[in-house]
């Protein structure tokens, strides 16, 4: 869902279905399958400071039709009126919901874009998947291949016209057009084929008058949308919560121009947009709160401006003067150099959080080059996780990882097969013993890293740790602008390299298959380690076919632990945290665990 952590160094970060690399970084924003982030100390309560273990994996439930009814529960003390100012470092790449796959834009689109399903967050930070435009989270049949959604009464566009199933169909079919390249592709692929082959089903989208056949996507009446997937998908209601699965009014669809003028279905609409400079959202008078279980319309407007570095936004929000009293950011984290100042100020206690994001960093091992599993295990034991965390920004920016599942994912358990909690800076003796047992003492490792300031510092502690364990390290600095393509090649010539991944929704089906299914290995695929174990591939198919996502959740964790302990394709290093601060005159700020960002939908001016 995927958002990037603005304190972390620029590194490619990709989400499942995201065909372009995303910068995970000191400021770069990746989405919801693509975000890196912040951590949440269970339940979304405000943190006193960095917690030793943040875990919100038990926070997710599936809502009922009753849960899907509006209006959304009021934020305590909420008032109407006023302007919320939003300070962003990076300009938004897109406003078109079909193109959105970065954390900052994911948070922003919630104000003007509604989807078939969405996430309802309570005052304790618990997350419930509910119907948004739909009356519930959908009804499956045919073993999970077919999903039916019924639209609510009273849902409207910003011009007051009703939203119908035909608008949902148009919104989905336009995703097949060649210009729609940056958004998630789950629904299109599930309907019409893997990779980019789905585009063949509707090469020009709906613009030439053609549509997907009713055997694929059916809208038998104005209230009904029926998906006929090629395979069972128990997690379909999560995929329909992504920003691209919402309505687009055909007469307002300017194709590429829609990026600057999306037609609102939410509580706010675009008032003024200066590309690269600012965005103003104003009230949509035709939004009906009685239909919306997720959003509010407290503030009169949101004024979003770009170009604010972390130090700038942190200083302004900490001081809380003038318009900054009503200020926040959707993705800018507290600047690392100001962390202690913020934590030591008692006045910030009620207006900050440090929460866990759905993004996990790993040191990937090229399994084509490092074939001996004992050598890969030696690398795992030798890796200095705690020192890496320190270089990435410390305890408010990252949390030491012990397995392959982010702690924010449903079914996560804190398994620790390589003893990272006991020896967070590595176990060089154990690593050296494994190398000796394998007859690979002095094994040379080609270690590639991006030439950012932070990654250069990380490379020093990693190389030193590996050398203590008996490896010989050859460091290869790679231009950060070419990093994604360099590590994305199957024959990349490197032995180890950092990669990052964020789950698109809180189910590990968006983590394990894209990263460890050997059938997807190719240049540019997300299986960066080139892991290929036929038994694992078979198990992926078995778990994917489980019709209950709650029953599948622990199975994904078991499989992930099996992959890590038996095959060791990567070494988990840290989960990302989001350390956010907002102005003293704002209320209703919550954490959105699925996107890894502050949630703007209940924000009000005091």
Secondary structure as the mmCIF struct_conf table of DSSP 4:
data_model
#
loop_
_struct_conf.conf_type_id
_struct_conf.id
_struct_conf.beg_label_comp_id
_struct_conf.beg_label_asym_id
_struct_conf.beg_label_seq_id
_struct_conf.end_label_comp_id
_struct_conf.end_label_asym_id
_struct_conf.end_label_seq_id
TURN_TY1_P TURN_TY1_P1 UNK A 6 UNK A 7
BEND BEND1 UNK A 8 UNK A 8
HELX_LH_PP_P HELX_LH_PP_P1 UNK A 9 UNK A 10
STRN STRN1 UNK A 11 UNK A 15
TURN_TY1_P TURN_TY1_P2 UNK A 16 UNK A 17
BEND BEND2 UNK A 20 UNK A 20
STRN STRN2 UNK A 22 UNK A 24
BEND BEND3 UNK A 25 UNK A 27
BEND BEND4 UNK A 32 UNK A 34
STRN STRN3 UNK A 39 UNK A 39
BEND BEND5 UNK A 42 UNK A 42
TURN_TY1_P TURN_TY1_P3 UNK A 43 UNK A 44
HELX_LH_PP_P HELX_LH_PP_P2 UNK A 45 UNK A 47
BEND BEND6 UNK A 48 UNK A 49
BEND BEND7 UNK A 52 UNK A 52
HELX_RH_3T_P HELX_RH_3T_P1 UNK A 57 UNK A 59
STRN STRN4 UNK A 60 UNK A 62
TURN_TY1_P TURN_TY1_P4 UNK A 65 UNK A 68
BEND BEND8 UNK A 70 UNK A 71
HELX_LH_PP_P HELX_LH_PP_P3 UNK A 72 UNK A 75
TURN_TY1_P TURN_TY1_P5 UNK A 76 UNK A 77
STRN STRN5 UNK A 83 UNK A 88
BEND BEND9 UNK A 89 UNK A 90
HELX_LH_PP_P HELX_LH_PP_P4 UNK A 91 UNK A 92
BEND BEND10 UNK A 93 UNK A 93
BEND BEND11 UNK A 96 UNK A 96
HELX_RH_3T_P HELX_RH_3T_P2 UNK A 97 UNK A 99
BEND BEND12 UNK A 102 UNK A 102
HELX_RH_AL_P HELX_RH_AL_P1 UNK A 103 UNK A 109
TURN_TY1_P TURN_TY1_P6 UNK A 110 UNK A 112
STRN STRN6 UNK A 115 UNK A 115
BEND BEND13 UNK A 116 UNK A 116
STRN STRN7 UNK A 117 UNK A 121
TURN_TY1_P TURN_TY1_P7 UNK A 123 UNK A 124
STRN STRN8 UNK A 127 UNK A 131
BEND BEND14 UNK A 132 UNK A 133
STRN STRN9 UNK A 134 UNK A 134
BEND BEND15 UNK A 135 UNK A 137
STRN STRN10 UNK A 139 UNK A 141
HELX_RH_3T_P HELX_RH_3T_P3 UNK A 142 UNK A 144
TURN_TY1_P TURN_TY1_P8 UNK A 145 UNK A 145
STRN STRN11 UNK A 146 UNK A 150
STRN STRN12 UNK A 151 UNK A 151
HELX_LH_PP_P HELX_LH_PP_P5 UNK A 152 UNK A 152
TURN_TY1_P TURN_TY1_P9 UNK A 153 UNK A 154
STRN STRN13 UNK A 156 UNK A 156
TURN_TY1_P TURN_TY1_P10 UNK A 158 UNK A 159
BEND BEND16 UNK A 160 UNK A 160
HELX_LH_PP_P HELX_LH_PP_P6 UNK A 161 UNK A 161
STRN STRN14 UNK A 162 UNK A 162
HELX_LH_PP_P HELX_LH_PP_P7 UNK A 163 UNK A 163
HELX_RH_AL_P HELX_RH_AL_P2 UNK A 165 UNK A 173
HELX_RH_3T_P HELX_RH_3T_P4 UNK A 174 UNK A 176
BEND BEND17 UNK A 177 UNK A 177
TURN_TY1_P TURN_TY1_P11 UNK A 178 UNK A 179
BEND BEND18 UNK A 182 UNK A 183
HELX_RH_AL_P HELX_RH_AL_P3 UNK A 186 UNK A 192
TURN_TY1_P TURN_TY1_P12 UNK A 194 UNK A 196
HELX_RH_3T_P HELX_RH_3T_P5 UNK A 197 UNK A 202
TURN_TY1_P TURN_TY1_P13 UNK A 203 UNK A 208
BEND BEND19 UNK A 209 UNK A 209
TURN_TY1_P TURN_TY1_P14 UNK A 214 UNK A 216
STRN STRN15 UNK A 217 UNK A 218
BEND BEND20 UNK A 221 UNK A 221
TURN_TY1_P TURN_TY1_P15 UNK A 222 UNK A 223
STRN STRN16 UNK A 224 UNK A 228
BEND BEND21 UNK A 230 UNK A 231
TURN_TY1_P TURN_TY1_P16 UNK A 234 UNK A 235
HELX_RH_AL_P HELX_RH_AL_P4 UNK A 236 UNK A 239
TURN_TY1_P TURN_TY1_P17 UNK A 240 UNK A 241
BEND BEND22 UNK A 242 UNK A 242
TURN_TY1_P TURN_TY1_P18 UNK A 243 UNK A 244
BEND BEND23 UNK A 245 UNK A 245
STRN STRN17 UNK A 246 UNK A 246
HELX_RH_3T_P HELX_RH_3T_P6 UNK A 250 UNK A 252
HELX_RH_3T_P HELX_RH_3T_P7 UNK A 255 UNK A 260
HELX_LH_PP_P HELX_LH_PP_P8 UNK A 262 UNK A 264
BEND BEND24 UNK A 266 UNK A 267
STRN STRN18 UNK A 268 UNK A 274
TURN_TY1_P TURN_TY1_P19 UNK A 275 UNK A 277
STRN STRN19 UNK A 278 UNK A 283
TURN_TY1_P TURN_TY1_P20 UNK A 285 UNK A 286
HELX_RH_3T_P HELX_RH_3T_P8 UNK A 289 UNK A 291
BEND BEND25 UNK A 293 UNK A 294
BEND BEND26 UNK A 299 UNK A 300
STRN STRN20 UNK A 301 UNK A 306
HELX_RH_AL_P HELX_RH_AL_P5 UNK A 310 UNK A 319
TURN_TY1_P TURN_TY1_P21 UNK A 320 UNK A 320
HELX_RH_3T_P HELX_RH_3T_P9 UNK A 322 UNK A 326
STRN STRN21 UNK A 327 UNK A 328
BEND BEND27 UNK A 330 UNK A 331
HELX_LH_PP_P HELX_LH_PP_P9 UNK A 332 UNK A 335
HELX_RH_3T_P HELX_RH_3T_P10 UNK A 336 UNK A 338
HELX_RH_AL_P HELX_RH_AL_P6 UNK A 339 UNK A 344
HELX_RH_3T_P HELX_RH_3T_P11 UNK A 346 UNK A 351
STRN STRN22 UNK A 352 UNK A 365
TURN_TY1_P TURN_TY1_P22 UNK A 367 UNK A 369
HELX_RH_AL_P HELX_RH_AL_P7 UNK A 373 UNK A 382
HELX_RH_AL_P HELX_RH_AL_P8 UNK A 385 UNK A 391
TURN_TY1_P TURN_TY1_P23 UNK A 392 UNK A 393
TURN_TY1_P TURN_TY1_P24 UNK A 395 UNK A 397
STRN STRN23 UNK A 398 UNK A 400
BEND BEND28 UNK A 403 UNK A 405
TURN_TY1_P TURN_TY1_P25 UNK A 407 UNK A 408
BEND BEND29 UNK A 409 UNK A 409
TURN_TY1_P TURN_TY1_P26 UNK A 410 UNK A 411
TURN_TY1_P TURN_TY1_P27 UNK A 417 UNK A 418
TURN_TY1_P TURN_TY1_P28 UNK A 420 UNK A 422
TURN_TY1_P TURN_TY1_P29 UNK A 424 UNK A 425
HELX_RH_AL_P HELX_RH_AL_P9 UNK A 428 UNK A 438
TURN_TY1_P TURN_TY1_P30 UNK A 439 UNK A 439
TURN_TY1_P TURN_TY1_P31 UNK A 441 UNK A 442
STRN STRN24 UNK A 444 UNK A 450
BEND BEND30 UNK A 452 UNK A 452
HELX_RH_AL_P HELX_RH_AL_P10 UNK A 453 UNK A 468
TURN_TY1_P TURN_TY1_P32 UNK A 469 UNK A 470
STRN STRN25 UNK A 472 UNK A 478
HELX_RH_3T_P HELX_RH_3T_P12 UNK A 480 UNK A 482
HELX_RH_AL_P HELX_RH_AL_P11 UNK A 483 UNK A 488
BEND BEND31 UNK A 489 UNK A 489
TURN_TY1_P TURN_TY1_P33 UNK A 490 UNK A 491
BEND BEND32 UNK A 495 UNK A 495
STRN STRN26 UNK A 496 UNK A 502
BEND BEND33 UNK A 504 UNK A 507
HELX_RH_3T_P HELX_RH_3T_P13 UNK A 508 UNK A 510
TURN_TY1_P TURN_TY1_P34 UNK A 511 UNK A 511
HELX_RH_AL_P HELX_RH_AL_P12 UNK A 512 UNK A 516
HELX_RH_3T_P HELX_RH_3T_P14 UNK A 518 UNK A 520
BEND BEND34 UNK A 522 UNK A 522
TURN_TY1_P TURN_TY1_P35 UNK A 523 UNK A 524
BEND BEND35 UNK A 526 UNK A 526
TURN_TY1_P TURN_TY1_P36 UNK A 528 UNK A 529
HELX_RH_AL_P HELX_RH_AL_P13 UNK A 534 UNK A 544
TURN_TY1_P TURN_TY1_P37 UNK A 545 UNK A 545
BEND BEND36 UNK A 547 UNK A 547
HELX_RH_AL_P HELX_RH_AL_P14 UNK A 549 UNK A 562
HELX_RH_PI_P HELX_RH_PI_P1 UNK A 563 UNK A 567
STRN STRN27 UNK A 570 UNK A 581
TURN_TY1_P TURN_TY1_P38 UNK A 584 UNK A 585
STRN STRN28 UNK A 586 UNK A 587
STRN STRN29 UNK A 590 UNK A 592
TURN_TY1_P TURN_TY1_P39 UNK A 593 UNK A 596
STRN STRN30 UNK A 597 UNK A 599
HELX_RH_3T_P HELX_RH_3T_P15 UNK A 600 UNK A 602
STRN STRN31 UNK A 604 UNK A 605
#
